[in-house]
Amino acid sequence: MTSQHPALARANEIADTVLFPAATTVDTTGHIPRAHLDLLADAGFYGMSAGPDIDFPTACAITETFAAGCLSTAFVWLQHQGVVRRVAGSSLADELLDDLRLGKQRGGVALGGTLPGPPRLRASAVPGGYQLTGESPWVTGWGMIDLLLVMARDEHDNLISAVIDARESDALTVTSPLRMIATTASSTVTAHFTDLFVPAEAVVDEQPYAEWAERDAAGLRFNGSLALGVTNRCTRLLGPTPLDAELAACRSRMDTAGPDDLPAARAAADELAVRASSMLLVRTGSRSILLDEHPQRLAREALFLLVFSSRKGIRAALLETFGARGDA
């Protein structure tokens, strides 16, 4: 990890003194304190993806650090980074970017149009913009975000990205927060769109879906830091074990992998988190299954990350690792 960068040093301080001590409470109550997100904003981390001061390796290390502190908090914060990246350099940058970087406006993502197969969220061209219809199954941070980056596909299989208000209406409704094996505190909902009008000036990008899918592999390294973070915390709770070297090797493998190799590298990081959390459970003993203990939380988080932001290549590599045979 890039341990010398001052932003990473500050991230470690926040993770160890604020996020990790509260992580089991966040998990059991299903609530992320607003103060935690405010702290990340005040420390400058909401603008991480749009500033020249933090390079990509350091950004990955910071993400790993926050995930080692509290995965639910890191999960909500990470969605915001996607909004910042899309707005930076777009026609909305002058209007929105400063507030996004400062955390005065906080964002989430609705990626229904990016999922493989027939589009779950469609964009139809209408005078003055688009109408969105369909659903986005996973929208994280609802009630904690102000803006929503929506990605939908049009009839020509182009991916339309737009920024809208994260506010319910007749045309945009959400379910109650989903109850998940982990990160329930992230307030993840399913968003339903019924002819929601999006003006053309809210569109930040249009590109062929095939081109986006090809470039999306780079994102696997960034969000792969979440699994590294879970393993990181497990190894620190365990003390010195051979897992320390495995974690360093996994991190290095993801850092150096090309697009074709990244899914397998990401799968290896996901599998390592499962093994590390399992070792922590066993080493800790019977008290590890109590809900106010870290081992069971970390084990559930590792299972969650086996399928979070997965792709066909990741799934195939994991199934092969777990001894599956045949079509993944």
N, C-alpha and C positions, 0 to 999 in steps of 0.2 A: 504493500500500500504506500501511497505518497504521503509519508508521515510528516514531512517538513513544512507542508503548506499551512499557513496560519488559519485558513478557513477550515481545514481538516482538523487542526488542533481544537478549534472552537467547537466543531461538530462533535468531536469526542467528548469534550467537557459537557456539552448539553446532553448527549446520549447517556453518559454515565451518571450524571448528577441529577437529571430531571426525568428523562424518558424511561430509562430502565427501572429506577425505583418505583415508578408508578405503573409499569406495564401490566402487572397482574390485575391491578385495580381497574385500569382501562378495559382489560379483557373481560373481567367478571361483571362490571357495571354496564358494559356496552356503550361507554361514553368517553370521548376524547375531550379533555379540558380545553376550552378555548385558549387558555393561557399557554398551552404547549405550542399551538400553531402560531400564536402571537409572538412567542419567543423566537421561533424559526424565522418569522418575518422580520422582527426587529434586528436579528443577527445577520440579515441580508441573504438568507438562503432561498427566499421565494424568487429571487432574480437570478439564481445560479445558472440557468440555461441560456441567459441572454447577455451575460457579461463576459468581457475578455479576461477577467482576473482568475477564472477557474477553468482549467483545461478539462478535456474529456476524462482522462484517467483520474484526476482529482474528483471530478463530479461523481464518477462511479464509486470511488472510495468513500465519499461523503454519504452517498445513498446506502452503501453497505453499513456505514457507521450508524445511521439513523435506524436502519432495520434491526441492527443489533441492540438498539435501545428499546424501541417499541414499534413493532411491525405495523400496527393499526395507524399510528401517527405518520410513519414513513409512507404508508400506502396512500393516504389522503394527500400528503405533500407532493408525492411523486406525480400524481395526476396533473397538478398545477404546472409542472415543468413542461408537459406536452402542450399546454395552452400557450405558455411563454414562447416556446420554440416556433409555434405556428404563427403567432402574432408578430414576432420579430421579423422585420423585413417585408411585412404585408402592408396593405393600404390602411390597416387599423393601428399600425404601430404608434403613430403620433397621438392617437386618441387613447389607447389603452395600455401601451407597454410600460410607461412609468409607474402607473398604479399597480400593474401586475408584478413588476419587479420589486416594489415595496411591500407587496402583500396587502395593499389597501383594497384591491379587488382580487378575489381568489377564484381559481378556475377548476373545473372538472372536465371530463371527456365523456362523450357518448359515441361509441365507435361501432354502432350497429351496422353501418355500411361497409366496414372493413372485414367483417367476419367471412371466412371461406364459405363457398356455396352461394345459393341465391341470396341477394341482399336482404337483410332483415330491415333495413331502413332505406327508403327510396326518396330521391329528390326529383320532382317534376318541374320543368321550367314553366313559369307563368310570367305574365307581364310584370316587370319590376323586380323579379327574383325567382325564388323557388318555393314550392310547397313540399313539406316533409311528411311522409306517411310511413308508419311501421313502428318498430320498437328498437331500443338499445338495451340489451339484457343486463348490462353491468354499468351503472353510473355511480361512481364513488364520491362520497363527501356531501351528499344531498343535505341541505340545511346548514352546511359549513362553507358553501361556495356561492359566488355571485354570478359567475359566467360559465357557460357551457360550450365547449368546442364540440360541434356536431359534425359527424362525417357520414355522408349518405351517397348512394350511387344513383346516377341518372340512367335514362333509357339507353344511352350509348356506352354504358359501363365506365363512365368517368366518376371519379371520387370527388365530391363537392364538400369542402370544409368551410364551416361558417361558425361564427361566435354569436351566441344568443344569451339572453338573460336566463339564469337558472331559477325560473319561477313558474309555478303551475298555472295553467289556464285551461280553458275549454279544449284547446288544441294540444296541450302538453300536460299529461298527468303521470304520476309515478305511483308505484306500489309502496306499501310499507317497507322499511328497510329489511333486506333479506337476512335470514338467520343462517349464518354460514359456520363451518367448522372452526374458522378463525377469522379475525379482523372484523367481527360483527360491529365493533365500535366505529368502523369506517363509514357507516351509514350508506351502504351500497344498495341502490334501488334499481328497478326496471323502469325505464322511461317509455311512455307510449305517445306517439305523435299521430295526430289526426288532422291532416291538411294544415299543418303549421306553416304560416307564411314567413319566409326569411328574405329580407330585402337584399338586393344585389350588393349593396355596400357592406353588408355583414359577412360576405364571402371572403375568405382569406386565401383560398387556394382551389384550383381545379386541375386535376391530372388524371390520366388513364389509370384505372384500378390496377392493371397489370404492372405498370411502372412502380406504383406505390408498393405493391406486394413484394416486388423484387428488392426495393431499397429498405423495406421494413426490417430486414434481418439485423441491421445495425442496432435497432432498438432492443434486440435480445440481450446484448451485452449490458445495456444500461439497467433494464429491469432484472437481469440476472444477478445484480448486486443484492437484491432482497434475499435470495437463497444464501449467498455468501454471508450476509449479515446474520442470519439465523445460525449458521455454522460457527461464525465468529463468536457469537455469544456462548454457544455451547462449549466451544473449546476453552474459553476463558473460565467458565464455571467448572469445567473438568480439571483444569490444570494441564501440565505438559503430557501429551499423548502423541502417537503417530498421526493423529488427525491434523495437527498443526502443519505438518509438511504437506498433507493432502490438500488442506485449504489453500496454502500458498501455490501449490501446483494448479489447482482449479482456477484460481484467480489469474495466474499467468497464462493458462491455456485459453481462457476467454479473452484476455487482452490481446493475444497474438493470433487468434483464429480468424481465418477469412470467412466470407459469407457462407461458403459451402460447409465449413467445419464448425461454425458457431452453434447450430442446433445441438450437435453432439456434445460440445463443450458446455452448453447451458444445461443439458440433461445431466451431465456429470455433476454439476454444481447442485442441481436439485436433489439428486440421489445422495450426495454427500450430506446434505442437510438432514435427510431422513436418518441416515446412519449415525450422525453426530448426536441428534436429539434422542435417538434410541439408546445410545451409549450413556447419555446423561441420565435418562430415566432409570436404567439398570444400575448405574453407579450410585445414584441418589437413594434408591430403594423405595419401599412402599409409600413413603410420604410424598414421592414425586407425583402421585396421581391426584393429590389434593388440588382443588381449583385455585388456591391462592399460592401455589408453588410454580416456579418458572419452568421446570422440565416438561410438565404436561402441556403447558401453553406453547413452548417451543416445538414440541412434537406435533401438535395440531397445526402450527404455522408451517412446518416443513411439509406436511401432507397437503395443505392448501396450495403451497408453491409448486407442487408437482403438476398442477393443472392451470395455474395462473399464467395468463399470456402465453399459452402453449401454442405450438405449431406442429404440423404433421411430423416433421423431422425430429422434434424434441420427443414427441410421444413415441415414435418408433424406436428411438435410442433408449428411452426409459424402459419400454416393454422388453427390449432385447436384454437390457441389464438385469431386469427382474426375471428373466428366463422364459419370457413368452415366445411363442413360435407362430408363424403365419402372418397374415395381413394385420398391420397395426391400425 
